């Protein structure tokens, strides 16, 4: 895993060096956690930051300085294309007539979906499962613009919990889904209105285990003898959170 992370990171750095413009895609629900500040420091002069899944966050919670977009409503797509093209054309080190744009970010943040929206075709591999893009894919958008979709990159020292909470790790790869689900349950319980109890239609629970038991029973996730499958309920909870079914 570490070797793969290093490979993708080194590959991305080389692509950013050669690019005329770079678009870093972050998740609008947790912008700070999904930014890659090391790369921003190195390539910030030719970079813009695009916040994905804008339809999952109220407008009053949006932060200034980012271009918000949604591939569902197509909000912000034209603005991102126009701004990125402008930055690329002004790059004093531009080597070719066409603008070369690299789109990057952590796994499952919305990179490929943005490319598809920019090209208006399903040109890049997309899907909810994290890590679908395994290598750089150059895609022509117009005679003057080439886009590159890249594999997601993460910090070499980032742990499972952190990656899962920012949707960078698929639930099927989690070793401790109950522990991560417990973190989400605790965060939700601290809010004035608990989004987890509301979404699943369950009663206020005594603790994380009770919440998972209620979810399991509500969804029919039962073991032999009718016992609640807490592990499966934890995976359902984390997956629903990653997909934006509820916001914490």
C-alpha positions as CSV (number, residue, x, y, z in Angstrom):
1,X,0.0,0.0,0.0
2,X,2.8,2.5,0.9
3,X,4.7,1.7,-2.3
4,X,1.5,2.4,-4.3
5,X,0.9,5.7,-2.5
6,X,4.5,6.8,-3.2
7,X,4.1,5.8,-6.9
8,X,0.9,7.8,-7.4
9,X,2.3,10.8,-5.5
10,X,5.5,10.9,-7.5
11,X,3.6,10.4,-10.7
12,X,1.3,13.3,-9.8
13,X,4.2,15.7,-8.9
14,X,5.7,15.0,-12.4
15,X,2.3,15.7,-14.1
16,X,1.9,18.9,-12.2
17,X,5.3,20.1,-13.2
18,X,4.4,19.8,-16.8
19,X,0.8,21.0,-16.6
20,X,-0.2,24.5,-17.6
21,X,-3.0,24.6,-15.0
22,X,-3.9,22.3,-12.1
23,X,-7.4,21.9,-10.6
24,X,-7.4,20.4,-7.1
25,X,-10.8,18.8,-6.3
26,X,-11.9,18.9,-2.7
27,X,-15.1,17.8,-1.0
28,X,-17.3,20.7,-0.1
29,X,-18.5,19.0,3.1
30,X,-14.9,18.9,4.5
31,X,-12.7,21.2,2.5
32,X,-9.8,21.5,4.9
33,X,-9.5,17.7,5.4
34,X,-9.5,16.9,1.7
35,X,-6.9,19.5,0.6
36,X,-3.4,18.4,-0.2
37,X,-1.5,21.4,1.1
38,X,2.0,20.1,0.2
39,X,1.1,20.3,-3.5
40,X,-0.7,23.6,-3.1
41,X,2.6,25.1,-1.7
42,X,4.6,23.8,-4.7
43,X,2.2,24.5,-7.5
44,X,-0.2,27.2,-6.2
45,X,0.8,29.7,-8.9
46,X,-1.0,27.6,-11.5
47,X,-3.8,26.1,-9.4
48,X,-7.4,26.6,-8.5
49,X,-9.4,24.7,-6.0
50,X,-12.8,23.3,-6.9
51,X,-15.2,22.1,-4.2
52,X,-17.3,19.1,-5.3
53,X,-20.8,17.9,-4.3
54,X,-22.0,21.4,-3.6
55,X,-25.6,20.1,-3.6
56,X,-24.8,18.3,-0.3
57,X,-24.0,21.5,1.7
58,X,-26.2,24.5,2.3
59,X,-25.0,27.7,0.6
60,X,-24.6,29.5,3.9
61,X,-21.9,27.0,4.9
62,X,-19.8,27.7,1.8
63,X,-16.4,29.2,2.3
64,X,-15.0,32.0,0.1
65,X,-12.1,31.4,-2.2
66,X,-13.4,28.1,-3.7
67,X,-15.3,27.3,-6.9
68,X,-18.2,25.1,-5.9
69,X,-19.6,22.6,-8.3
70,X,-22.1,19.8,-8.6
71,X,-22.1,17.4,-11.5
72,X,-25.8,16.7,-10.8
73,X,-27.0,20.3,-11.2
74,X,-24.0,21.4,-13.3
75,X,-23.5,24.3,-11.0
76,X,-20.0,25.8,-11.4
77,X,-18.9,23.7,-14.3
78,X,-18.6,26.5,-16.8
79,X,-16.9,28.7,-14.2
80,X,-14.3,26.1,-13.5
81,X,-13.6,25.6,-17.2
82,X,-13.3,29.3,-17.9
83,X,-11.1,30.0,-14.9
84,X,-8.8,27.1,-15.5
85,X,-8.4,27.9,-19.2
86,X,-7.6,31.5,-18.3
87,X,-4.9,30.4,-15.9
88,X,-3.4,27.9,-18.4
89,X,-3.2,30.4,-21.2
90,X,-1.4,32.9,-19.0
91,X,1.2,30.4,-17.8
92,X,4.5,31.9,-19.0
93,X,6.1,28.5,-19.2
94,X,3.4,27.1,-21.5
95,X,5.1,24.7,-24.0
96,X,2.3,24.0,-26.5
97,X,-0.6,25.8,-28.2
98,X,-3.1,23.6,-26.3
99,X,-3.7,24.0,-22.6
100,X,-2.7,21.0,-20.5
101,X,-4.9,20.7,-17.4
102,X,-4.3,18.2,-14.6
103,X,-7.2,17.4,-12.2
104,X,-6.2,15.8,-8.9
105,X,-7.3,15.2,-5.4
106,X,-7.7,12.4,-2.8
107,X,-9.6,9.2,-3.8
108,X,-13.3,9.4,-4.4
109,X,-13.5,13.2,-4.2
110,X,-15.1,13.7,-7.6
111,X,-12.2,14.2,-10.0
112,X,-13.5,11.9,-12.8
113,X,-17.0,13.1,-12.4
114,X,-15.8,16.7,-13.0
115,X,-13.9,15.6,-16.1
116,X,-17.0,13.9,-17.4
117,X,-19.0,17.1,-16.8
118,X,-16.4,19.3,-18.5
119,X,-16.4,17.0,-21.6
120,X,-20.1,16.2,-21.3
121,X,-19.3,12.6,-22.0
122,X,-18.4,9.6,-19.8
123,X,-14.8,9.9,-20.8
124,X,-13.2,8.9,-17.4
125,X,-13.9,5.9,-15.2
126,X,-16.4,6.9,-12.5
127,X,-18.2,5.2,-9.6
128,X,-18.6,5.5,-5.9
129,X,-16.0,2.9,-5.0
130,X,-12.8,4.8,-4.0
131,X,-9.7,4.3,-6.1
132,X,-11.2,3.5,-9.5
133,X,-8.6,5.6,-11.5
134,X,-5.3,3.7,-11.5
135,X,-3.1,5.8,-13.8
136,X,-3.1,9.2,-15.6
137,X,-5.6,9.4,-18.5
138,X,-5.3,12.2,-21.0
139,X,-8.6,13.3,-22.5
140,X,-9.1,15.9,-25.3
141,X,-11.9,18.3,-24.4
142,X,-11.4,20.6,-27.3
143,X,-8.8,21.5,-29.9
144,X,-7.3,23.8,-27.4
145,X,-7.6,21.8,-24.2
146,X,-6.3,18.5,-22.8
147,X,-7.4,17.1,-19.4
148,X,-5.6,14.6,-17.3
149,X,-7.5,12.4,-14.8
150,X,-5.2,11.0,-12.1
151,X,-5.3,8.4,-9.4
152,X,-6.2,9.7,-6.0
153,X,-3.3,10.5,-3.7
154,X,-3.2,10.5,0.1
155,X,-0.7,11.3,2.9
156,X,1.6,8.3,3.4
157,X,1.0,8.5,7.2
158,X,-2.8,8.9,7.0
159,X,-4.7,6.2,9.0
160,X,-7.7,4.2,8.1
161,X,-10.1,6.2,10.2
162,X,-9.1,9.5,8.7
163,X,-9.3,8.2,5.2
164,X,-12.8,6.7,5.7
165,X,-14.2,9.8,7.3
166,X,-13.2,11.9,4.2
167,X,-14.6,9.1,1.8
168,X,-11.1,8.3,0.6
169,X,-11.3,4.6,1.6
170,X,-14.1,2.3,0.6
171,X,-16.0,0.6,3.4
172,X,-15.2,-2.9,2.1
173,X,-11.5,-2.2,2.9
174,X,-12.1,-1.2,6.5
175,X,-10.7,-3.3,9.3
176,X,-12.6,-1.6,12.1
177,X,-15.9,-0.3,10.7
178,X,-17.5,-0.2,14.2
179,X,-14.9,2.1,15.5
180,X,-15.4,4.6,12.6
181,X,-19.1,4.3,12.9
182,X,-18.9,5.1,16.6
183,X,-17.0,8.4,15.8
184,X,-19.8,9.4,13.4
185,X,-22.5,8.5,15.9
186,X,-20.7,10.6,18.6
187,X,-20.4,13.6,16.3
188,X,-24.1,13.3,15.3
189,X,-25.3,13.1,18.9
190,X,-23.5,16.3,19.7
191,X,-25.6,18.3,17.2
192,X,-28.9,20.0,18.1
193,X,-30.7,17.7,15.7
194,X,-29.2,14.2,15.2
195,X,-29.0,13.5,11.5
196,X,-28.4,9.8,12.0
197,X,-31.5,9.1,14.1
198,X,-33.5,11.2,11.6
199,X,-32.2,9.5,8.5
200,X,-32.6,5.9,9.7
201,X,-35.9,6.7,11.6
202,X,-34.6,5.3,14.9
203,X,-35.0,6.4,18.5
204,X,-32.5,8.2,20.5
205,X,-29.9,5.7,21.6
206,X,-27.9,5.2,24.8
207,X,-24.6,4.6,23.0
208,X,-23.0,3.7,19.6
209,X,-23.7,0.0,20.0
210,X,-27.4,0.7,20.7
211,X,-27.6,2.9,17.6
212,X,-26.0,0.2,15.4
213,X,-28.4,-2.4,16.8
214,X,-31.4,-0.2,15.9
215,X,-30.0,0.4,12.4
216,X,-29.4,-3.3,11.9
217,X,-33.0,-4.1,13.0
218,X,-34.4,-1.3,10.9
219,X,-32.6,-2.5,7.8
220,X,-33.1,-6.2,8.4
221,X,-29.4,-6.9,9.0
222,X,-29.7,-9.9,11.2
223,X,-27.6,-12.9,12.1
224,X,-28.9,-16.4,12.7
225,X,-31.2,-16.4,15.7
226,X,-32.3,-12.8,15.0
227,X,-29.3,-11.1,16.6
228,X,-28.4,-7.7,15.1
229,X,-25.5,-7.7,12.7
230,X,-23.6,-4.8,14.2
231,X,-20.6,-5.0,11.9
232,X,-22.8,-4.9,8.8
233,X,-24.8,-2.0,10.3
234,X,-21.5,-0.1,10.9
235,X,-20.5,-0.5,7.2
236,X,-23.9,0.7,6.1
237,X,-23.7,3.8,8.3
238,X,-20.2,4.7,7.1
239,X,-21.1,4.1,3.4
240,X,-24.3,6.2,3.7
241,X,-22.2,9.0,5.3
242,X,-19.6,8.8,2.5
243,X,-22.4,9.0,-0.1
244,X,-23.9,12.1,1.5
245,X,-27.1,10.5,2.7
246,X,-26.8,12.6,5.9
247,X,-24.4,15.4,6.8
248,X,-22.5,15.8,10.1
